[in-house]
Amino acid sequence: MDTLKHVQHAILAHTDIQYAQIEQIMNSLLSVKVDEADIYLQSSHFESWSMEGGIVKEGSHSIEQGAGVRVVSGDKTGFAYTDRIELALLLRAAENVKAIAKHGQQQQIRVQPTFGWPQYYPAVNPLKSYADQDKVALLQKIDSETRKLDHRIEDVMVSLVGAYDNVLIANQNGNLVADVRPLVRLNVTVIVVDKNGRRERGSMGGGTRDVYDYFLHGDLALSYGQEAVRQALVNLEAEAAPAGTMTVVLGPGWPGILLHEAIGHGLEGDFNRKGTSAFSGRVGERVASDLCTVVDDGTLQGRRGSLSIDDEGTPTENTVLIEKGILKGYLQDKLNARLMGVKSTGNGRRESYQHLPMPRMTNTYMLAGASDPAEIIASVKHGLYAKNFAGGQVDITSGKFVFSASEAYLIENGKITRPVKGATLVGNGPDVLTKVSMVGNDLELDSGVGTCGKDGQSVPVGVGQPTLKIDGITVGGTQV
């Protein structure tokens, strides 16, 4: 499929804008002295289905379309957006944003289609890949089959979400790039109750940049229900977690969310340019154990956080952030890269045409090490095994974080034993990586559920890691 022609039709077919008009708008932007200028046009289709108590609670569809116009001069940005893609409105937006730049240069450019970057997901519309009645039938089947798994199940909630995003980006160099971005996600949440009335919940889900058929391979959709029930029943038997400083082993996959929050955000270019990150000015220094190599990779096939191009039209890449404990660099968009004297890493991301791009993660994970996971557990006399996390928060400037474990177990004499509830991990991002003493050979990426928030913008991301042993981290518990 010719992606550019497809996107051009999806966004511009019913407007008065073609290549010539994009050139006209861009030349208006370039009539003043700017360092960067771009036009971001977007058409997005969303749908959301949910079932609770065996009843379909929601079946919603929405369409959004609009354009954002931006100029950057030095470190100042002018930005305006419109939810109607019309030449007059975009020209008016261009006039508004030019107010930040003062010196005319009257540059003229010709917009030319740009090709040649790899595609990491198919240019398909997932919303049309499955009939609406089949989507409802899938929710009903998951609900029915999940309820059969245990008599203690009180309720089952299932949600199915799809997005079909078309973007067209023109910049001051005359480049015109396009991307078609499918995204689907399925989640199952289960509530169980025991004979004493104690209630617990478990959740599992996944997603990809493809069509809904992804969930039908190997009964993947039904496995989410099975895993949600397993988690809920484990928590039903869990005892209060102990507190204190102890060895903590993080499981593979989703626990990489701690890496994302406690480390990843601190490696984004804007925080480091402004000197507000705990990692500012530390490129070339040791910030982690020599067992740790951390990357951000937007080029993984079909992954939730992957992008063929970022939201400034720059191809994404595999960026090494920390290599064998040494800080190698930061995640960059165009503005912060230019001001820091480096190149963009293809991490300029925005939630929609209504938002400015900023440095954001794509798929951030730690590479595998050499240790067998069983060997890691066996090396711990007394500690905590954190298999899953719920939520957490981090202070970028200090690096301090607090994370809540949604599934955790005691490690006693080299064996995983009793499940515990209410465990929180408290620490400092730059410090905790220096305490990594063993790294497993079992790298896993998350199942495709991550969403990252920053400055009021949410974007899909991926996380991952192998099993990690961390010596001496503070655990907050509920044990009296």
C-alpha positions, 0 to 999 in steps of 0.5 A: 500500500502507498501509505502517503496516498492512503493518508492523503485520501483519509485526511484531505479527500473532503477538504480544500487542501492538497500539496500546493496548499500545504506549501502555501501554509509552510511558506507563510510560516517561513516568512519569518526567521524560524529554527523549525516549523511543521504542520501536523494533520491527523484523522483518528477513529476510536471505538470502545466496547465494555461488558460488566456483569454479563451486560454490554455497558458501552459501545462507542465510536468517535472520529477526530480530525484536525491540524496543529501548526508550529514554529520554533525560534530558539527555545520559544515555540508558537503553536495553534491548532484547529479541529477543521482542516480548511485552508483559511483556518490553517493560514490564520493559525500560521499567522498567529504562531509567527508572532514569536519570530521577528526577523523576516527571511522570506524563504520558499520551499516546495513540499516533496513526498518523503519515503524510505523508512521501514514500516513496523506495523500494517497500514490497516483499519482494525475497527473494520477488521471485525463486525460489531456483532463479532466484537460483542460475541467475543466479550460474551465468550470471554465473560462466560468462559472466565466465570466458569474458572472458579466459584468464588468469582463475583464479577468479570469486566471485559473491555475492547478498544481500537484506534485507527490513526492517520497522520501527515506531517510537513516540515520546514525542509520540504519533507512530507511524511505519513503514517497509518497507526492501528492499535488494539487492546483487550483487558479482563478484570476479575473480582473474587470473594471468599466465604468471609466476604474478603474481596480481591481483584486481578487484571490482565490484558494485551494489545498490538498495532494490528487488527483484532484477530491478534487476540484469537491466536491460540486462545490469547483472549481467553488466557487473559481471563485465566491470568486475571483469575489466577492473580485475584485468587493469589491475592485472596490468600495473601498475608500482610507484607513485611517492611524494611530494607531487603533484597528484592527480585523483580520478575520479567516483563511488566515490572519494567514499568518501574524502569520506565518511571524511575529511570526512563523519564529522567533520561528524556531530553527536556528535563536534562536540557533544563538541568531538572533531572537526576541524570543531568550532565552525567553522560559518560558517567557510571549510573548503574551496575555494569550488568545493566544495559537499557535501551529505548526502541521504537522499531520493534515489530507490532509493539504498542510503543513502536512508531515508524516515524515520530510525531515530528516526522523523524524515523524512530530508532533503537537508542542505547541509553545506558550501556553496561552501567554507563550513561550514553545519552538522552531521548530527544525531540528536534527542539531539545536535540538542537539546543543540546547540540545533538541529533533527534533520536526520533522520540518527539511524540504528541497525544494529538494535533492539539498538543505540542511534541516533546521527548517521550519514550517508545518501548523502554527495556533492559537487555537480558543478562547471563543468570538463570532466574532460578539461580537468582531466586536461590541466591536470596535467603530472605527477600521479596519477589515482585511479579506485578506492579499496579501504580507508582510515582516518581520525582524527576528532579530527585529520582525518588520513587514509590511503587505498589506491587499488585502481586508479590511473594516472600523469598525464604531460604532461596525459595518463593513461598507465601504471597503478600499484600500491600508491598511498596518499593521505595527508592531512588532511580539512579541509586537503585540501578547501582544495586542490581547484582544479578540480571536474568537471561529471560527478557520479556516485554509487557503484553501491550497495555502501557500508557504513559502520561506526561504534562497532561498528554498520554501516549502508548508505550512498551516496557520490559526487562529480565528478572532482576536482583536488587540488593538493599531496597526499602520495602513498605509493608502492612504487617503489624 
